[in-house]
Amino acid sequence: MSKAKVFVTREIPQAGLQQLKQHFAVEVWPDYAPPTKAQLIEKIGDADGMLSLLSDKIDAETLAAAPKLKFIAQYAVGYDNIDVAEASRRGICVSNTPDVLTEASADFAFAQLMAVARRVVESDKYVRSGQWQVAWHPSMMLGYDIYGTTIGIIGAGRIGQALARRARGFAMKVLYYSSSPKPEFEKELGARRVELDSLFRESDFVSLHVPLNAGTRGLINAEKLSLMKKTAFLINNSRGPVVDEKALYDALKSGKIAGAALDVFASEPTPAENPLLTLENVVVAPHVSSASHATRARMAVMAAENLVAYFAGKRPANLVNPETFKK
């Protein structure tokens, strides 16, 4: 009996790739850059399964070109790049990789927070560029305190709650905005659920941890930014389109808020001409919140396990459209 064919859209850590090769006929896209839409359609035309990344746009047209496709294993916790409704209509199961990247993502969000508040990146550039001409001065690279301040977390899921645990280590007061109350979270960390406008008004740091959907696209706009303290910072390692980038630029440029740290952008990779990149009070990164060796390896294994389970007739652990799975 021939093995099912699986197309992997990029080289992933060997721990996951070796597992796939034990069970499937595997083809891996060899380039660092993703396949174009036409190339993706060509590669999955006769595939039984695929392992995809966030940068792979899997829309209705792409799915229509893959009549044999039964399973998509997303190598990420988010899956807004996939038309899940269309996949479900076609009986294609979709899985993701939750939990394993929670701690790494929370680590990075807090690293961003500290870097922008204490001007770590600016200080690094200051030394490397030769601007450091006086050994010490009372006004050199003044930043903002973190310990004992207030953090507002928008989206109190796994990553948002993990970030709050780190914040409590700095004696930060934790506010959160969520569609539903989180009583265990509140009990554990003394977190307080507030309305969105109140969160913006009261927080020294606002950190975003929501999925991208119709309700969150453009959620952070000029109106919301205008509610923030002039000494407050915005942190985003959720999805770029959650933030209106022009409104954010205007708020940062005019001094309406103190700074921002961004791991994600409306368009990725963000163009070098993005005005946000001209601002010294912005710390940026190339969508790397989960980029630790151990985390990315665990993601690869989880994605592979989802594929293996499905083709063995077992229910994968991380289905995002469970109604499509039929034994």
The 8 nearest C-alpha neighbors of each residue, nearest first, counted from 0:
[[1, 2, 3, 23, 24, 22, 4, 310],
 [2, 0, 3, 24, 23, 4, 22, 47],
 [1, 3, 23, 24, 4, 0, 22, 5],
 [2, 4, 23, 47, 24, 5, 1, 48],
 [3, 5, 24, 46, 47, 23, 25, 2],
 [6, 4, 48, 25, 49, 46, 47, 24],
 [5, 7, 49, 26, 25, 27, 8, 50],
 [8, 6, 27, 50, 9, 49, 26, 28],
 [7, 9, 28, 51, 27, 50, 6, 33],
 [10, 8, 28, 7, 27, 11, 29, 33],
 [9, 11, 27, 29, 28, 12, 8, 7],
 [10, 12, 9, 13, 299, 16, 15, 296],
 [13, 11, 296, 14, 15, 299, 16, 10],
 [12, 14, 16, 15, 17, 11, 296, 299],
 [15, 13, 12, 17, 16, 300, 296, 18],
 [16, 14, 300, 299, 18, 13, 17, 303],
 [15, 17, 13, 19, 18, 14, 20, 11],
 [18, 16, 20, 19, 15, 14, 13, 21],
 [17, 19, 15, 21, 16, 20, 303, 14],
 [18, 20, 16, 17, 21, 22, 23, 303],
 [19, 21, 17, 23, 22, 18, 25, 16],
 [22, 20, 18, 19, 23, 17, 24, 16],
 [23, 21, 20, 19, 18, 2, 307, 24],
 [24, 22, 2, 3, 20, 25, 19, 4],
 [23, 25, 4, 2, 3, 5, 20, 26],
 [26, 24, 5, 23, 20, 6, 4, 27],
 [25, 27, 6, 7, 5, 28, 24, 4],
 [28, 26, 7, 29, 6, 9, 8, 10],
 [27, 29, 9, 8, 30, 7, 26, 10],
 [30, 28, 27, 9, 10, 31, 8, 32],
 [29, 31, 32, 28, 33, 9, 34, 10],
 [30, 32, 33, 29, 9, 10, 28, 34],
 [33, 31, 30, 34, 9, 29, 35, 28],
 [34, 32, 35, 31, 8, 30, 9, 55],
 [35, 33, 38, 39, 36, 32, 8, 28],
 [36, 34, 38, 37, 39, 33, 55, 40],
 [35, 37, 39, 38, 40, 34, 56, 61],
 [38, 36, 40, 35, 39, 41, 34, 61],
 [37, 39, 41, 35, 40, 36, 34, 42],
 [40, 38, 36, 42, 41, 37, 34, 35],
 [39, 41, 37, 38, 43, 42, 61, 44],
 [42, 40, 38, 44, 39, 43, 37, 64],
 [41, 43, 39, 40, 44, 38, 6, 45],
 [44, 42, 46, 45, 40, 41, 65, 39],
 [43, 45, 65, 41, 42, 64, 46, 40],
 [44, 46, 43, 67, 65, 47, 42, 66],
 [47, 45, 43, 4, 48, 5, 68, 44],
 [46, 48, 68, 4, 67, 69, 3, 5],
 [49, 47, 5, 70, 68, 46, 69, 71],
 [48, 50, 6, 71, 5, 7, 72, 51],
 [49, 51, 72, 7, 73, 71, 8, 6],
 [52, 50, 73, 8, 74, 72, 49, 55],
 [51, 53, 74, 54, 55, 73, 75, 8],
 [54, 52, 55, 80, 78, 75, 51, 74],
 [53, 55, 52, 56, 80, 33, 51, 267],
 [56, 54, 53, 52, 57, 51, 80, 33],
 [57, 55, 80, 58, 54, 81, 36, 53],
 [56, 58, 81, 61, 55, 80, 82, 62],
 [57, 59, 82, 61, 60, 56, 81, 62],
 [58, 60, 62, 61, 85, 63, 82, 57],
 [61, 59, 63, 62, 58, 64, 57, 40],
 [60, 62, 58, 64, 63, 59, 40, 57],
 [61, 63, 59, 64, 65, 60, 58, 57],
 [64, 62, 60, 61, 65, 59, 66, 58],
 [63, 65, 62, 61, 44, 40, 66, 60],
 [66, 64, 44, 62, 68, 63, 67, 43],
 [65, 67, 68, 64, 63, 44, 45, 62],
 [68, 66, 47, 65, 45, 46, 69, 44],
 [69, 67, 47, 65, 48, 66, 46, 70],
 [68, 70, 91, 47, 48, 92, 67, 90],
 [69, 71, 48, 92, 91, 93, 68, 72],
 [72, 70, 93, 49, 50, 48, 73, 92],
 [73, 71, 50, 94, 302, 93, 95, 51],
 [72, 74, 95, 51, 75, 94, 50, 52],
 [73, 75, 52, 51, 302, 96, 95, 298],
 [76, 74, 96, 77, 73, 95, 52, 53],
 [75, 77, 97, 96, 95, 78, 74, 73],
 [78, 76, 75, 79, 210, 95, 53, 73],
 [77, 79, 80, 81, 76, 53, 73, 75],
 [78, 80, 81, 77, 211, 82, 212, 53],
 [81, 79, 56, 78, 53, 57, 55, 82],
 [82, 80, 57, 79, 83, 78, 58, 56],
 [83, 81, 58, 85, 84, 86, 57, 59],
 [82, 84, 86, 85, 81, 87, 93, 320],
 [83, 85, 87, 86, 82, 88, 320, 81],
 [86, 84, 88, 87, 83, 82, 59, 89],
 [85, 87, 83, 91, 89, 88, 84, 90],
 [88, 86, 90, 84, 89, 85, 91, 83],
 [89, 87, 85, 86, 90, 84, 91, 323],
 [88, 90, 86, 87, 91, 85, 62, 69],
 [89, 91, 87, 323, 88, 86, 92, 69],
 [92, 90, 69, 86, 70, 87, 89, 93],
 [91, 93, 70, 323, 71, 69, 320, 90],
 [92, 94, 71, 318, 319, 70, 72, 320],
 [95, 93, 318, 72, 317, 319, 73, 71],
 [94, 96, 73, 76, 75, 317, 72, 97],
 [95, 97, 76, 75, 298, 74, 301, 302],
 [98, 96, 76, 99, 95, 100, 75, 317],
 [99, 97, 101, 100, 96, 157, 76, 102],
 [100, 98, 101, 97, 294, 298, 297, 96],
 [99, 101, 103, 98, 289, 102, 294, 104],
 [102, 100, 158, 98, 104, 103, 99, 105],
 [101, 103, 105, 104, 100, 106, 161, 158],
 [102, 104, 106, 289, 100, 105, 101, 107],
 [105, 103, 288, 289, 107, 101, 106, 102],
 [104, 106, 162, 108, 102, 107, 103, 158],
 [107, 105, 103, 109, 104, 108, 102, 110],
 [106, 108, 110, 104, 288, 109, 105, 111],
 [109, 107, 105, 111, 110, 106, 104, 112],
 [108, 110, 112, 111, 106, 107, 113, 105],
 [109, 111, 107, 113, 108, 112, 114, 106],
 [112, 110, 114, 108, 109, 113, 260, 107],
 [111, 113, 109, 110, 114, 115, 116, 108],
 [114, 112, 110, 116, 111, 115, 117, 109],
 [113, 115, 119, 111, 117, 112, 118, 116],
 [114, 116, 118, 113, 112, 117, 282, 111],
 [117, 115, 143, 113, 118, 142, 114, 112],
 [116, 118, 142, 114, 119, 115, 113, 143],
 [119, 117, 115, 121, 114, 120, 116, 122],
 [118, 120, 114, 122, 121, 117, 123, 115],
 [121, 119, 123, 122, 118, 124, 114, 282],
 [120, 122, 124, 118, 123, 119, 125, 279],
 [123, 121, 125, 119, 120, 124, 118, 126],
 [122, 124, 120, 125, 126, 121, 119, 127],
 [125, 123, 127, 121, 122, 126, 128, 120],
 [126, 124, 122, 130, 123, 128, 127, 121],
 [125, 127, 131, 123, 124, 129, 128, 130],
 [128, 126, 124, 129, 125, 123, 130, 131],
 [127, 129, 125, 126, 130, 124, 131, 123],
 [128, 130, 131, 126, 127, 125, 132, 124],
 [129, 131, 125, 128, 132, 126, 127, 124],
 [132, 130, 126, 129, 133, 125, 134, 128],
 [131, 133, 130, 134, 129, 126, 135, 125],
 [134, 132, 135, 131, 136, 130, 139, 129],
 [133, 135, 132, 136, 131, 139, 137, 130],
 [136, 134, 133, 137, 139, 138, 132, 131],
 [135, 137, 139, 138, 134, 133, 140, 141],
 [138, 136, 139, 135, 141, 140, 134, 133],
 [137, 139, 136, 141, 140, 135, 142, 133],
 [138, 140, 136, 141, 137, 135, 142, 122],
 [141, 139, 142, 138, 122, 118, 121, 117],
 [142, 140, 139, 138, 143, 117, 118, 137],
 [141, 143, 117, 116, 118, 140, 144, 115],
 [144, 142, 116, 117, 145, 141, 230, 118],
 [143, 145, 146, 142, 116, 148, 117, 147],
 [144, 146, 148, 147, 143, 169, 113, 116],
 [147, 145, 169, 148, 170, 144, 171, 166],
 [146, 148, 171, 170, 145, 169, 149, 172],
 [147, 149, 171, 146, 145, 172, 203, 150],
 [150, 148, 172, 202, 203, 171, 173, 204],
 [149, 151, 204, 173, 202, 203, 205, 174],
 [152, 150, 174, 205, 202, 175, 198, 204],
 [151, 153, 175, 206, 205, 154, 207, 174],
 [152, 154, 176, 207, 175, 208, 206, 155],
 [155, 153, 208, 209, 177, 156, 159, 176],
 [156, 154, 159, 160, 177, 153, 175, 152],
 [157, 155, 159, 158, 154, 160, 208, 209],
 [156, 158, 160, 159, 161, 101, 155, 98],
 [159, 157, 161, 101, 160, 156, 105, 162],
 [160, 158, 155, 162, 156, 161, 157, 208],
 [159, 161, 163, 162, 157, 158, 155, 156],
 [162, 160, 158, 164, 163, 159, 105, 157],
 [161, 163, 105, 159, 165, 160, 164, 158],
 [162, 164, 166, 160, 165, 161, 167, 159],
 [165, 163, 167, 161, 166, 162, 160, 168],
 [164, 166, 162, 168, 163, 167, 161, 169],
 [165, 167, 163, 169, 168, 164, 171, 162],
 [166, 168, 170, 169, 171, 164, 165, 163],
 [167, 169, 165, 166, 170, 164, 171, 146],
 [168, 170, 146, 167, 166, 171, 147, 165],
 [171, 169, 167, 147, 168, 146, 172, 166],
 [172, 170, 147, 148, 167, 149, 169, 166],
 [171, 173, 149, 150, 148, 170, 174, 147],
 [174, 172, 190, 150, 149, 151, 171, 191],
 [175, 173, 151, 191, 190, 192, 150, 152],
 [174, 176, 152, 192, 151, 153, 191, 193],
 [175, 177, 153, 193, 192, 195, 154, 194],
 [176, 178, 179, 154, 155, 175, 153, 180],
 [179, 177, 180, 176, 154, 155, 181, 153],
 [178, 180, 177, 181, 176, 192, 155, 182],
 [181, 179, 182, 177, 192, 178, 185, 176],
 [180, 182, 184, 183, 185, 179, 155, 192],
 [183, 181, 185, 184, 180, 186, 187, 190],
 [184, 182, 186, 185, 181, 187, 188, 180],
 [185, 183, 187, 181, 182, 186, 188, 190],
 [186, 184, 190, 189, 182, 183, 188, 187],
 [185, 187, 183, 184, 189, 188, 182, 190],
 [188, 186, 184, 185, 183, 189, 190, 182],
 [189, 187, 190, 185, 186, 184, 164, 167],
 [188, 190, 185, 186, 187, 191, 173, 184],
 [191, 189, 185, 173, 188, 174, 184, 192],
 [192, 190, 174, 175, 185, 193, 173, 189],
 [191, 193, 175, 176, 174, 190, 180, 194],
 [194, 192, 176, 175, 198, 197, 191, 195],
 [193, 195, 197, 196, 176, 198, 192, 175],
 [194, 196, 198, 197, 176, 193, 199, 153],
 [197, 195, 199, 198, 194, 200, 223, 226],
 [198, 196, 200, 194, 199, 195, 201, 193],
 [197, 199, 195, 201, 196, 200, 151, 202],
 [200, 198, 227, 196, 197, 201, 202, 226],
 [199, 201, 227, 197, 226, 198, 202, 196],
 [202, 200, 198, 199, 197, 203, 149, 227],
 [203, 201, 149, 150, 151, 204, 199, 198],
 [202, 204, 231, 149, 150, 148, 232, 205],
 [203, 205, 150, 232, 202, 231, 233, 151],
 [206, 204, 151, 233, 152, 150, 234, 202],
 [207, 205, 234, 152, 235, 233, 153, 151],
 [208, 206, 153, 235, 237, 209, 152, 234],
 [209, 207, 154, 237, 159, 153, 206, 158],
 [208, 210, 154, 237, 207, 211, 153, 215],
 [211, 209, 212, 237, 77, 238, 208, 215],
 [210, 212, 215, 216, 238, 209, 241, 79],
 [213, 211, 215, 214, 216, 210, 79, 241],
 [212, 214, 216, 215, 211, 217, 218, 241],
 [213, 215, 212, 216, 218, 211, 217, 241],
 [214, 216, 218, 212, 241, 213, 211, 217],
 [217, 215, 241, 218, 240, 213, 214, 212],
 [216, 218, 241, 242, 243, 219, 240, 220],
 [219, 217, 215, 216, 241, 220, 242, 214],
 [220, 218, 242, 217, 223, 243, 241, 224],
 [219, 221, 243, 223, 222, 218, 246, 217],
 [222, 220, 246, 224, 223, 225, 219, 247],
 [221, 223, 225, 220, 224, 226, 219, 246],
 [222, 224, 225, 226, 220, 221, 219, 199],
 [225, 223, 221, 226, 227, 222, 220, 219],
 [224, 226, 222, 223, 227, 221, 255, 250],
 [225, 227, 200, 224, 223, 199, 228, 222],
 [228, 226, 200, 199, 224, 225, 231, 229],
 [227, 229, 231, 230, 256, 200, 226, 203],
 [228, 230, 256, 255, 231, 257, 227, 254],
 [229, 231, 257, 228, 256, 203, 232, 143],
 [232, 230, 203, 228, 257, 256, 204, 229],
 [231, 233, 204, 258, 259, 257, 205, 203],
 [232, 234, 259, 205, 204, 206, 260, 258],
 [235, 233, 206, 260, 259, 205, 261, 207],
 [236, 234, 261, 207, 237, 206, 262, 260],
 [235, 237, 262, 263, 261, 238, 108, 207],
 [236, 238, 208, 235, 209, 207, 210, 239],
 [239, 237, 263, 240, 241, 211, 236, 264],
 [264, 238, 240, 265, 263, 241, 242, 237],
 [241, 239, 265, 242, 216, 238, 217, 264],
 [240, 242, 216, 217, 239, 218, 215, 238],
 [243, 241, 219, 217, 240, 244, 239, 218],
 [244, 242, 220, 217, 246, 245, 219, 247],
 [243, 245, 247, 246, 242, 248, 265, 275],
 [246, 244, 248, 247, 243, 249, 274, 275],
 [245, 247, 221, 249, 243, 244, 248, 220],
 [248, 246, 244, 250, 245, 249, 251, 243],
 [247, 249, 245, 251, 246, 250, 275, 252],
 [248, 250, 252, 246, 247, 251, 253, 245],
 [251, 249, 255, 247, 253, 248, 252, 256],
 [252, 250, 248, 254, 249, 253, 256, 258],
 [251, 253, 249, 254, 250, 248, 278, 255],
 [254, 252, 250, 251, 255, 249, 256, 248],
 [253, 255, 251, 256, 252, 250, 257, 229],
 [254, 256, 250, 229, 253, 251, 257, 225],
 [257, 255, 229, 254, 231, 251, 258, 230],
 [258, 256, 230, 231, 232, 229, 254, 251],
 [257, 259, 280, 232, 281, 256, 251, 233],
 [258, 260, 233, 281, 232, 234, 282, 261],
 [261, 259, 282, 234, 281, 111, 283, 115],
 [262, 260, 283, 235, 263, 234, 236, 282],
 [261, 263, 284, 286, 236, 285, 283, 235],
 [264, 262, 239, 286, 261, 238, 236, 235],
 [239, 263, 265, 266, 267, 269, 240, 238],
 [264, 266, 239, 240, 267, 263, 244, 269],
 [267, 265, 269, 264, 268, 239, 270, 240],
 [268, 266, 269, 264, 265, 263, 270, 285],
 [267, 269, 266, 270, 285, 264, 286, 263],
 [268, 270, 267, 266, 264, 271, 273, 265],
 [271, 269, 272, 273, 268, 267, 266, 276],
 [270, 272, 273, 269, 276, 274, 268, 277],
 [271, 273, 270, 274, 276, 269, 277, 275],
 [272, 274, 275, 271, 270, 276, 269, 277],
 [275, 273, 276, 277, 272, 248, 278, 271],
 [276, 274, 277, 273, 278, 248, 281, 244],
 [275, 277, 274, 278, 273, 281, 271, 272],
 [276, 278, 275, 274, 279, 273, 281, 272],
 [279, 277, 280, 276, 275, 281, 252, 274],
 [278, 280, 281, 277, 121, 282, 276, 258],
 [281, 279, 258, 278, 259, 282, 115, 257],
 [282, 280, 259, 279, 260, 258, 278, 283],
 [283, 281, 260, 115, 261, 259, 280, 120],
 [284, 282, 261, 262, 260, 281, 285, 276],
 [283, 285, 262, 286, 261, 287, 282, 263],
 [284, 286, 287, 262, 263, 283, 268, 267],
 [287, 285, 262, 263, 284, 288, 236, 264],
 [286, 288, 290, 289, 285, 284, 262, 107],
 [289, 287, 104, 107, 290, 286, 103, 236],
 [288, 290, 104, 103, 287, 100, 291, 294],
 [291, 289, 287, 288, 295, 292, 294, 103],
 [290, 292, 294, 293, 289, 295, 103, 288],
 [291, 293, 295, 294, 296, 290, 12, 297],
 [294, 292, 296, 291, 295, 297, 290, 298],
 [295, 293, 297, 291, 296, 292, 100, 298],
 [294, 296, 298, 297, 292, 293, 291, 290],
 [297, 295, 299, 293, 294, 298, 12, 14],
 [298, 296, 294, 300, 299, 295, 301, 293],
 [299, 297, 295, 301, 296, 300, 96, 302],
 [300, 298, 15, 296, 302, 297, 301, 303],
 [299, 301, 15, 303, 297, 298, 302, 304],
 [302, 300, 304, 298, 303, 299, 297, 305],
 [301, 303, 305, 299, 304, 72, 300, 74],
 [304, 302, 300, 306, 305, 301, 15, 19],
 [305, 303, 301, 307, 306, 302, 308, 300],
 [304, 306, 315, 302, 308, 303, 307, 301],
 [305, 307, 303, 309, 304, 308, 310, 72],
 [308, 306, 304, 310, 309, 305, 311, 303],
 [309, 307, 313, 311, 305, 315, 306, 310],
 [308, 310, 312, 313, 306, 311, 307, 315],
 [311, 309, 312, 307, 308, 306, 313, 3],
 [312, 310, 308, 309, 313, 307, 306, 314],
 [311, 313, 309, 310, 326, 308, 314, 325],
 [312, 314, 308, 309, 311, 315, 310, 326],
 [313, 315, 309, 308, 316, 312, 324, 326],
 [316, 314, 305, 308, 317, 309, 313, 318],
 [315, 317, 318, 314, 305, 94, 308, 304],
 [318, 316, 94, 315, 95, 319, 96, 305],
 [319, 317, 94, 321, 320, 93, 316, 315],
 [318, 320, 94, 93, 321, 317, 95, 92],
 [319, 321, 318, 322, 323, 93, 92, 87],
 [322, 320, 318, 323, 324, 319, 92, 93],
 [321, 323, 320, 324, 325, 87, 92, 90],
 [324, 322, 321, 90, 92, 87, 320, 325],
 [325, 323, 322, 321, 92, 326, 314, 90],
 [326, 324, 323, 322, 314, 312, 321, 90],
 [325, 312, 324, 313, 314, 309, 323, 311]]
